[in-house]
C-alpha cells in the first residue's frame, strides 16, 4: 500500500462516479477494477488500512475488503482525484453502502486525517469514534496498533539510501519468497521496496 502523496485538493479533477467490476483486492485499501475496456488501480480515499506486513491486522483488513467487494462484483467509484502513481482515489460503494466508511466503522481501517479532503469529515469522525469506543478491530488490540502511515515512515528510516548493508544487492527473483523478502527489508535492503509502501517484492505475494 503506497501512501497518498498529495492533498486531494491539489489535483484538479472533478468528482466522477463510475461503475466497475472488481478484478482483485491488493490489501485493505487498494484494489483493481475493470471499467468498460479499461483496468483501473484504485486507492480508497480518506482511509488508511494496516499494511500487509503489519500482521495480522493487514491481512484482516484485506479480508474485510474482499468480503465487502468480492471479485466479480459490481461497485460504484466516486473518483476524487488521481495520485502520482496513476491510481484513482475514490470512495467505493456497493448496494448503496459506502465501503470506505464501512471499513472504518468495523475497525479495519483508520481515518487518514491528512488526506480527508473531499470526504464527509464528520461522518468519518463519528464512525471511527464509535469503533474505538466499542473496541472493534484495531481498536480492540491491547496497546493499540501503530498507524500505517507511521509504520511506513519507520520502515523507510533505517536505510534512506538505496545501498545494501552488505554491499550486495538481491533481486526479488533471487530471493524467491515474499516472507524472506520482508526479512531482507528489515535488514536494510530498502531498494527491494521500490514504491516505498513498507513492503518488499509484492510480486512474490501469493
Secondary structure by P-SEA (a helix, b strand, c coil): ccccccccccccccbbbbbbbbccccccccbbbbcccbbbbbcccccccccccccaaaaaaaaaaaaaccccbbbbbbccccccccccbbbbbcccccaaaaaaaacccccccccccccaaaaaaaaaaaaaaacccccccccccccaaaaaaaaacccccccccccccccccccccaaaaaaaaaaccccccccccccccccccc
